[in-house]
Amino acid sequence: MAPKRIIGVDLQQDSVRVVVLTRRKDGMHLAGQACVALPKGEPELLPTVLRKACLAAGVSSGPAALALPRGEVAARTVLLPPAPPDQVEPMLDMEVQQYSPFPSPESAFGYLAQPPRPETGEVECLLVVARQAALDSARRTLASAGLSPAWLAAQGVALCGMLTGERPVLVIQVEAGWTGLDLVSGGLSISRTLPLGSARLREAGQDPSVLERLAGEVERCLLSAGELPAPPELVLVGGGAQEALAALLAERLGVACRLWTASGQPGLAAPTPLGPEYALAAAVALQAATGPATLALRTHAPETERRSRSRAVLVGALSLLAVVVVVLVALGRGPDPEQVARTQRLLVRVNSLQARADHLADLERELRVRVREQRSFPDAARDFAVRAPAGVWLSSFACGPGGRATARGKALSSAKVGQLMTALGESPCFTDLNLAFVRQTKVGESALVEFSITWEPPGE
């Protein structure tokens, strides 16, 4: 049953924001809001600052909803073949092993499945993988502040849940040290994070290069989405959302751009005086209060761990059988020779089946690695094209032995190569990213920079 009161929490690098919603007959009403600054470089004060924010918003305890930090979460859309509902999660479990940017024992995942497509029966799922340590840390932070976790989600997914119209929306979340781009078109389609904070963006009116970079990233995001069903709208949220920035983006891109407001949100009673800095806290609170059918993040149990548990059960059963035989002998009731022979045959059969299972597991791991390499290489090529900044040209893109990939190209300057490495470092498609070399070269009369980078496909 959905709670009557829910506390939405937004933890940022520079502040803690809290929104309290209560249920009435006409919908959820705003009962309190607060924003408390977080001292720089003192993350251990986070529970204390969160408690201060809750008290300032008029609550001391209760169920809370929180969005995990972007760097601790990865989301992707997965298209599964026709299958019964009880088979969706096992198939996604395999996807986590192949595509998770975090090691499998350290991963938690959740998903939101769409209805099967009528023409093919395929199921489209939004798969969200989180670092287990981040999940545990979020729970501890809430508990230390006297709150109980009611819902934990990813930031992009939480914002996506509040934008349910038919028109595509690109949510631009501007915070102190970064800017997030989340494209919502029938669901979360693309989620990216840029190392471009609110302090830089405040200078967009005086420094055209800052606006050009943000506008260029927005254009890349929209282009990578392919054909959209309608012209997109830009919505600014977060502590750095400003009317001036919205106007500059609208003028530069030729699309509508506005600040987020609470008015008109489904399930939220109007009028509700909340500014764009409270969008994320309101989003998680509202979705937790209305009982979202989404993303109960849970620990990922790798196949190797499951096999270990099965083997432990088998060994325990055989040990118990051996104890029974010894006890019967000790009591002078020797076991039936036929039963002994049958037990020995069963043990031989069990050992044979176990050896066969181990062999099949090895083949499965090898096949999974090959499939991962084949899938991750096109994903990396596509993501490279989307993330590469202007002024970078690709001359070769190859996958070598063992799946390690190499990209070579040219750039206008070393700074452009640095921007490329920063952008690729934010992608789950590039692990163990390495700049093999960078050197000056000339093409005709133009001085350029030649570079080579290598990376491994995402680990299992």
C-alpha positions as a printed NumPy array, in Angstrom:
array([[  0.   ,   0.   ,   0.   ],
       [  1.359,   3.417,  -0.953],
       [  2.25 ,   5.605,   2.076],
       [  0.139,   8.633,   3.012],
       [  3.268,  10.729,   3.466],
       [  6.524,  10.408,   1.556],
       [  9.811,  12.308,   1.789],
       [ 11.637,  12.928,  -1.488],
       [ 15.409,  13.303,  -1.087],
       [ 17.909,  14.738,  -3.583],
       [ 21.564,  14.465,  -2.533],
       [ 23.914,  16.697,  -4.524],
       [ 27.576,  17.673,  -4.163],
       [ 26.75 ,  21.106,  -2.763],
       [ 23.356,  20.669,  -1.082],
       [ 20.618,  18.375,   0.196],
       [ 17.071,  19.024,  -1.002],
       [ 13.963,  17.572,   0.607],
       [ 10.303,  17.617,  -0.482],
       [  7.491,  16.263,   1.719],
       [  4.23 ,  15.175,   0.077],
       [  1.029,  14.103,   1.859],
       [ -1.959,  12.304,   0.382],
       [ -5.43 ,  13.87 ,   0.294],
       [ -8.57 ,  13.104,  -1.665],
       [ -7.623,  15.389,  -4.547],
       [ -4.041,  14.108,  -4.849],
       [ -0.627,  14.644,  -3.268],
       [ -0.079,  17.993,  -1.536],
       [  3.164,  19.752,  -0.699],
       [  3.659,  19.642,   3.082],
       [  7.19 ,  20.991,   3.246],
       [ 10.398,  21.695,   1.376],
       [ 13.956,  22.608,   2.326],
       [ 17.426,  22.972,   0.866],
       [ 20.502,  22.872,   3.142],
       [ 24.049,  23.485,   1.909],
       [ 26.528,  20.609,   2.217],
       [ 30.044,  21.703,   3.283],
       [ 32.526,  21.067,   0.488],
       [ 34.86 ,  18.14 ,   1.052],
       [ 32.966,  16.795,   4.087],
       [ 30.808,  13.89 ,   2.828],
       [ 30.731,  12.375,   6.331],
       [ 28.339,  15.201,   7.294],
       [ 25.761,  14.04 ,   4.739],
       [ 23.434,  12.257,   7.26 ],
       [ 23.576,  15.285,   9.592],
       [ 22.788,  17.728,   6.787],
       [ 19.976,  15.453,   5.553],
       [ 18.467,  15.405,   9.031],
       [ 18.64 ,  19.22 ,   9.194],
       [ 16.887,  19.452,   5.83 ],
       [ 14.139,  17.088,   6.984],
       [ 13.553,  19.073,  10.186],
       [ 13.48 ,  22.306,   8.164],
       [ 10.823,  20.692,   5.924],
       [  8.762,  19.74 ,   8.974],
       [  9.479,  16.02 ,   9.375],
       [ 11.781,  13.944,  11.554],
       [ 11.174,  10.423,  10.245],
       [  9.17 ,   8.386,   7.758],
       [  9.428,   6.605,   4.405],
       [ 11.765,   8.285,   1.921],
       [ 12.505,   8.043,  -1.796],
       [ 15.961,   8.689,  -3.193],
       [ 17.607,   8.697,  -6.631],
       [ 21.083,   7.164,  -6.759],
       [ 23.933,   9.312,  -8.17 ],
       [ 24.409,   9.133, -11.94 ],
       [ 27.941,   7.803, -11.708],
       [ 26.707,   4.775,  -9.746],
       [ 23.945,   3.819, -12.202],
       [ 23.776,   2.75 , -15.844],
       [ 20.579,   2.388, -17.881],
       [ 19.942,   0.838, -21.276],
       [ 16.956,  -0.353, -23.309],
       [ 16.945,  -4.099, -23.981],
       [ 14.747,  -5.878, -26.536],
       [ 14.003,  -9.462, -25.461],
       [ 12.584, -12.255, -27.649],
       [  9.048, -13.554, -26.963],
       [  9.024, -15.309, -23.592],
       [  6.702, -15.995, -20.632],
       [  6.741, -13.28 , -17.931],
       [  8.627, -15.532, -15.508],
       [ 11.497, -15.806, -18.007],
       [ 12.06 , -12.053, -18.415],
       [ 14.139, -11.649, -15.275],
       [ 16.492, -14.608, -15.999],
       [ 17.132, -13.221, -19.493],
       [ 17.861,  -9.778, -18.063],
       [ 20.172, -11.45 , -15.559],
       [ 22.262, -12.581, -18.549],
       [ 22.181,  -9.043, -19.966],
       [ 23.553,  -7.713, -16.68 ],
       [ 26.459, -10.156, -16.888],
       [ 27.246,  -9.005, -20.434],
       [ 26.746,  -5.251, -20.236],
       [ 27.055,  -4.115, -16.614],
       [ 29.82 ,  -1.494, -16.251],
       [ 30.293,  -2.789, -12.701],
       [ 31.641,  -6.245, -11.728],
       [ 28.766,  -8.729, -11.409],
       [ 29.185,  -9.434,  -7.663],
       [ 29.021,  -5.666,  -7.064],
       [ 25.878,  -5.045,  -9.149],
       [ 22.225,  -4.605,  -8.345],
       [ 19.631,  -4.261, -11.061],
       [ 15.989,  -3.498, -11.712],
       [ 13.854,  -3.255, -14.809],
       [ 10.606,  -1.912, -16.218],
       [  9.04 ,  -4.096, -18.913],
       [  6.699,  -2.719, -21.574],
       [  3.753,  -4.81 , -22.868],
       [  4.797,  -7.317, -25.59 ],
       [  4.772,  -5.907, -29.113],
       [  1.638,  -7.203, -30.906],
       [  3.373,  -7.923, -34.207],
       [  6.403,  -9.835, -32.858],
       [  5.766, -10.601, -29.19 ],
       [  9.125,  -9.024, -28.298],
       [  9.407,  -7.298, -24.922],
       [ 11.194,  -3.954, -24.513],
       [ 12.694,  -3.455, -21.045],
       [ 14.391,  -0.516, -19.408],
       [ 17.267,  -2.192, -17.547],
       [ 18.948,  -0.229, -14.757],
       [ 22.162,  -1.513, -13.176],
       [ 23.54 ,   0.098, -10.028],
       [ 26.663,  -0.35 ,  -7.982],
       [ 25.715,  -2.391,  -4.913],
       [ 27.953,  -0.229,  -2.705],
       [ 25.961,   2.866,  -3.753],
       [ 22.705,   1.104,  -2.92 ],
       [ 23.998,   0.139,   0.531],
       [ 25.393,   3.637,   1.118],
       [ 22.035,   5.225,   0.22 ],
       [ 20.221,   2.983,   2.691],
       [ 22.746,   3.776,   5.45 ],
       [ 22.48 ,   7.524,   4.8  ],
       [ 18.691,   7.438,   5.03 ],
       [ 18.776,   5.26 ,   8.155],
       [ 21.33 ,   7.563,   9.832],
       [ 18.946,  10.472,   9.28 ],
       [ 16.005,   8.541,  10.768],
       [ 14.375,   7.717,   7.416],
       [ 13.341,   4.38 ,   5.939],
       [ 13.94 ,   3.718,   2.201],
       [ 10.642,   3.336,   0.326],
       [ 12.028,   3.575,  -3.212],
       [ 15.484,   3.814,  -4.728],
       [ 15.867,   4.649,  -8.416],
       [ 18.197,   6.214, -10.966],
       [ 18.068,   9.979, -11.472],
       [ 17.17 ,   9.83 , -15.151],
       [ 14.497,   7.181, -14.544],
       [ 12.96 ,   9.232, -11.738],
       [ 12.711,  12.373, -13.875],
       [ 11.386,  10.312, -16.781],
       [  8.443,   9.179, -14.632],
       [  7.133,  12.736, -14.307],
       [  7.069,  13.38 , -18.069],
       [  4.392,  11.108, -19.465],
       [  3.066,  13.179, -22.389],
       [  3.276,  12.153, -26.021],
       [  5.78 ,  14.867, -26.95 ],
       [  9.485,  13.94 , -26.587],
       [ 11.232,  15.843, -23.802],
       [ 14.938,  16.302, -23.166],
       [ 15.472,  16.929, -19.456],
       [ 18.612,  18.984, -18.785],
       [ 19.625,  18.67 , -15.123],
       [ 22.162,  21.379, -14.245],
       [ 24.038,  20.845, -10.979],
       [ 27.212,  22.185,  -9.355],
       [ 29.714,  19.864, -11.029],
       [ 27.857,  18.296, -13.947],
       [ 24.919,  18.444, -16.32 ],
       [ 22.693,  15.458, -17.117],
       [ 20.794,  14.874, -20.366],
       [ 17.819,  12.486, -20.255],
       [ 15.732,  12.011, -23.383],
       [ 12.19 ,  10.862, -22.66 ],
       [ 10.262,   9.578, -25.665],
       [  7.719,   6.981, -24.59 ],
       [ 10.178,   6.161, -21.786],
       [ 13.801,   6.883, -20.993],
       [ 15.672,   6.612, -24.325],
       [ 19.078,   8.207, -23.683],
       [ 20.845,   9.215, -20.462],
       [ 24.183,  11.053, -20.475],
       [ 26.281,  13.089, -18.058],
       [ 28.507,  16.018, -19.038],
       [ 31.373,  17.442, -16.924],
       [ 29.857,  20.91 , -17.271],
       [ 28.67 ,  22.48 , -14.013],
       [ 26.338,  25.334, -13.179],
       [ 29.195,  27.797, -12.516],
       [ 30.369,  27.501, -16.13 ],
       [ 26.865,  27.617, -17.546],
       [ 26.119,  30.874, -15.734],
       [ 28.78 ,  32.378, -18.   ],
       [ 27.048,  31.131, -21.16 ],
       [ 25.83 ,  34.62 , -21.993],
       [ 29.382,  36.027, -21.86 ],
       [ 31.312,  32.97 , -23.096],
       [ 29.834,  31.621, -26.363],
       [ 32.042,  28.497, -26.242],
       [ 30.238,  27.261, -23.116],
       [ 26.834,  27.589, -24.772],
       [ 28.173,  26.03 , -27.976],
       [ 29.411,  22.977, -26.103],
       [ 26.122,  22.402, -24.288],
       [ 24.084,  23.043, -27.43 ],
       [ 26.331,  20.688, -29.405],
       [ 25.84 ,  17.904, -26.834],
       [ 22.076,  18.455, -26.897],
       [ 22.095,  18.191, -30.703],
       [ 24.127,  14.967, -30.555],
       [ 21.722,  13.504, -28.042],
       [ 18.708,  14.301, -30.221],
       [ 20.405,  13.05 , -33.401],
       [ 21.412,   9.754, -31.788],
       [ 17.766,   9.122, -30.887],
       [ 16.864,   8.843, -34.563],
       [ 13.46 ,   9.931, -35.831],
       [ 11.256,  11.289, -33.032],
       [  7.438,  11.175, -33.177],
       [  7.159,  14.948, -32.606],
       [  9.416,  18.013, -32.172],
       [ 11.184,  17.756, -28.781],
       [ 10.935,  20.181, -25.898],
       [ 13.791,  21.071, -23.543],
       [ 13.102,  21.217, -19.795],
       [ 15.689,  22.607, -17.351],
       [ 15.825,  21.229, -13.795],
       [ 18.336,  21.292, -10.952],
       [ 20.068,  23.907,  -8.831],
       [ 21.632,  25.619, -11.857],
       [ 18.453,  25.936, -13.956],
       [ 17.95 ,  29.559, -15.002],
       [ 15.594,  31.46 , -17.284],
       [ 18.575,  33.09 , -19.029],
       [ 20.066,  29.689, -19.929],
       [ 16.692,  28.451, -21.174],
       [ 16.347,  31.485, -23.431],
       [ 19.876,  31.079, -24.831],
       [ 19.338,  27.382, -25.612],
       [ 15.965,  28.042, -27.233],
       [ 17.488,  30.729, -29.437],
       [ 20.551,  28.646, -30.353],
       [ 18.699,  25.371, -31.083],
       [ 15.38 ,  26.69 , -32.355],
       [ 13.308,  24.49 , -30.01 ],
       [ 11.136,  25.308, -27.014],
       [ 13.014,  25.415, -23.705],
       [ 11.514,  26.102, -20.292],
       [ 12.155,  25.693, -16.581],
       [ 10.425,  22.798, -14.807],
       [  7.45 ,  23.69 , -12.634],
       [  5.308,  21.537, -10.372],
       [  2.032,  22.795, -11.823],
       [  0.317,  20.312, -14.062],
       [  2.239,  17.25 , -12.831],
       [ -0.041,  14.164, -12.754],
       [ -1.071,  13.288,  -9.203],
       [  0.274,  16.518,  -7.701],
       [ -2.379,  18.931,  -6.477],
       [ -2.08 ,  22.507,  -7.711],
       [ -0.936,  25.07 ,  -6.884],
       [  2.397,  23.679,  -5.66 ],
       [  5.194,  26.271,  -5.259],
       [  8.291,  24.273,  -6.198],
       [ 11.178,  25.596,  -8.247],
       [ 13.246,  23.567, -10.743],
       [ 15.861,  22.759,  -8.077],
       [ 13.264,  20.529,  -6.387],
       [ 12.273,  18.588,  -9.524],
       [ 14.215,  15.416,  -8.675],
       [ 13.106,  15.31 ,  -5.026],
       [  9.493,  15.835,  -6.103],
       [  9.809,  13.188,  -8.817],
       [ 11.013,  10.412,  -6.509],
       [  8.492,  11.353,  -3.809],
       [  5.558,  11.41 ,  -6.203],
       [  6.435,   8.104,  -7.844],
       [  6.949,   6.39 ,  -4.491],
       [  3.621,   7.779,  -3.244],
       [  1.68 ,   6.592,  -6.288],
       [  3.159,   3.095,  -6.141],
       [  5.442,   2.94 ,  -9.192],
       [  5.645,  -0.421, -10.972],
       [  9.363,  -0.062, -11.488],
       [ 12.89 ,  -0.845, -10.544],
       [ 13.076,  -2.698,  -7.281],
       [ 16.867,  -2.83 ,  -7.35 ],
       [ 18.221,  -6.138,  -6.067],
       [ 21.617,  -7.788,  -5.754],
       [ 22.831,  -9.575,  -8.849],
       [ 23.727, -13.252,  -8.217],
       [ 26.183, -14.373, -10.924],
       [ 25.891, -17.823, -12.483],
       [ 29.161, -18.904, -10.875],
       [ 27.722, -18.178,  -7.43 ],
       [ 24.576, -20.161,  -8.205],
       [ 26.655, -23.126,  -9.369],
       [ 28.708, -22.921,  -6.165],
       [ 25.552, -23.031,  -4.066],
       [ 24.2  , -26.012,  -6.054],
       [ 27.498, -27.847,  -5.681],
       [ 27.468, -27.184,  -1.925],
       [ 23.965, -28.674,  -1.636],
       [ 25.045, -31.741,  -3.624],
       [ 28.149, -32.288,  -1.5  ],
       [ 26.08 , -31.917,   1.652],
       [ 23.58 , -34.527,   0.482],
       [ 26.337, -37.006,  -0.404],
       [ 28.02 , -36.413,   2.955],
       [ 24.752, -37.115,   4.753],
       [ 24.383, -40.355,   2.787],
       [ 27.893, -41.414,   3.796],
       [ 27.091, -40.692,   7.465],
       [ 23.952, -42.863,   7.251],
       [ 25.978, -45.75 ,   5.809],
       [ 28.598, -45.441,   8.568],
       [ 25.919, -45.382,  11.272],
       [ 24.245, -48.478,   9.851],
       [ 27.558, -50.327,   9.832],
       [ 28.293, -49.227,  13.413],
       [ 24.918, -50.549,  14.562],
       [ 25.685, -53.913,  13.059],
       [ 23.043, -53.532,  10.426],
       [ 25.204, -53.745,   7.372],
       [ 23.756, -52.024,   4.339],
       [ 22.131, -54.075,   1.66 ],
       [ 24.834, -54.936,  -0.943],
       [ 22.362, -54.106,  -3.702],
       [ 21.715, -50.699,  -2.14 ],
       [ 25.459, -50.091,  -1.811],
       [ 26.002, -50.943,  -5.483],
       [ 23.122, -48.701,  -6.487],
       [ 24.541, -45.842,  -4.388],
       [ 27.949, -46.244,  -6.005],
       [ 26.388, -46.168,  -9.464],
       [ 24.455, -43.035,  -8.536],
       [ 27.656, -41.399,  -7.254],
       [ 29.427, -42.173, -10.507],
       [ 26.471, -40.773, -12.43 ],
       [ 26.395, -37.621, -10.271],
       [ 30.113, -37.044, -10.769],
       [ 29.708, -37.516, -14.519],
       [ 26.825, -35.059, -14.645],
       [ 28.763, -32.553, -12.538],
       [ 31.754, -32.794, -14.874],
       [ 29.434, -32.321, -17.839],
       [ 27.804, -29.315, -16.153],
       [ 31.212, -27.732, -15.5  ],
       [ 32.189, -28.319, -19.138],
       [ 28.958, -26.71 , -20.369],
       [ 29.52 , -23.797, -17.971],
       [ 32.963, -23.237, -19.475],
       [ 31.485, -23.293, -22.976],
       [ 28.772, -20.876, -21.852],
       [ 31.352, -18.431, -20.476],
       [ 33.356, -18.616, -23.705],
       [ 30.239, -18.072, -25.81 ],
       [ 29.143, -15.181, -23.607],
       [ 32.52 , -13.489, -24.055],
       [ 32.291, -13.86 , -27.837],
       [ 28.731, -12.525, -27.92 ],
       [ 29.747,  -9.663, -25.653],
       [ 32.593,  -8.722, -27.957],
       [ 30.39 ,  -8.847, -31.045],
       [ 27.666,  -6.761, -29.416],
       [ 29.863,  -4.268, -27.602],
       [ 31.931,  -3.311, -30.668],
       [ 28.983,  -1.84 , -32.668],
       [ 27.727,  -0.181, -29.471],
       [ 31.138,   1.399, -28.951],
       [ 31.3  ,   2.608, -32.568],
       [ 27.86 ,   4.162, -32.269],
       [ 28.654,   5.78 , -28.908],
       [ 31.991,   7.067, -30.211],
       [ 30.216,   8.837, -33.065],
       [ 27.733,  10.42 , -30.653],
       [ 30.25 ,  11.541, -28.029],
       [ 33.172,  12.724, -30.218],
       [ 33.423,  16.55 , -29.998],
       [ 33.533,  18.751, -33.067],
       [ 37.041,  18.957, -34.507],
       [ 37.806,  15.226, -34.152],
       [ 37.987,  12.879, -37.162],
       [ 38.146,   9.098, -37.022],
       [ 40.426,   7.299, -39.509],
       [ 40.184,   3.682, -38.248],
       [ 38.122,   1.673, -35.785],
       [ 39.095,  -1.965, -35.251],
       [ 38.633,  -4.858, -32.826],
       [ 41.792,  -6.858, -32.193],
       [ 42.508, -10.254, -30.608],
       [ 40.738, -10.88 , -27.33 ],
       [ 38.226,  -8.127, -28.036],
       [ 40.546,  -5.179, -27.31 ],
       [ 39.585,  -2.364, -29.637],
       [ 41.576,   0.47 , -31.153],
       [ 40.502,   3.783, -32.65 ],
       [ 42.831,   6.136, -34.518],
       [ 42.146,   9.573, -35.839],
       [ 43.084,  13.231, -36.013],
       [ 42.01 ,  16.328, -34.1  ],
       [ 42.428,  20.064, -34.359],
       [ 44.344,  20.202, -31.066],
       [ 45.464,  18.209, -28.04 ],
       [ 42.632,  19.826, -26.093],
       [ 40.142,  18.192, -28.465],
       [ 41.733,  14.808, -27.744],
       [ 41.358,  15.518, -24.028],
       [ 37.674,  16.344, -24.529],
       [ 37.25 ,  13.085, -26.445],
       [ 38.852,  11.028, -23.653],
       [ 36.644,  12.725, -21.054],
       [ 33.492,  12.049, -23.078],
       [ 34.378,   8.397, -23.747],
       [ 35.286,   7.894, -20.097],
       [ 31.645,   8.556, -19.194],
       [ 30.399,   5.74 , -21.449],
       [ 29.876,   2.144, -20.23 ],
       [ 31.046,   0.956, -23.679],
       [ 34.69 ,   1.879, -22.99 ],
       [ 36.481,   0.156, -20.1  ],
       [ 40.217,   0.32 , -19.413],
       [ 40.337,   3.337, -21.746],
       [ 43.929,   4.201, -22.682],
       [ 45.484,   6.954, -24.809],
       [ 48.122,   4.943, -26.705],
       [ 49.768,   7.977, -28.294],
       [ 49.185,  11.558, -29.362],
       [ 51.55 ,  13.448, -31.689],
       [ 51.686,  16.43 , -33.976],
       [ 51.239,  15.852, -37.706],
       [ 50.492,  17.828, -40.864],
       [ 47.855,  17.345, -43.517],
       [ 48.771,  19.639, -46.388],
       [ 49.442,  23.002, -44.777],
       [ 47.297,  22.289, -41.703],
       [ 48.872,  21.32 , -38.359],
       [ 46.829,  18.603, -36.684],
       [ 47.152,  16.15 , -33.807],
       [ 47.156,  12.411, -34.521],
       [ 45.969,  10.077, -31.751],
       [ 45.303,   6.428, -30.966],
       [ 43.165,   5.055, -28.11 ],
       [ 42.482,   1.507, -26.944],
       [ 39.889,  -0.048, -24.64 ],
       [ 38.388,  -3.335, -23.538],
       [ 34.738,  -4.292, -24.069],
       [ 32.638,  -4.028, -20.881],
       [ 33.335,  -6.823, -18.423],
       [ 30.84 ,  -9.397, -17.347]])
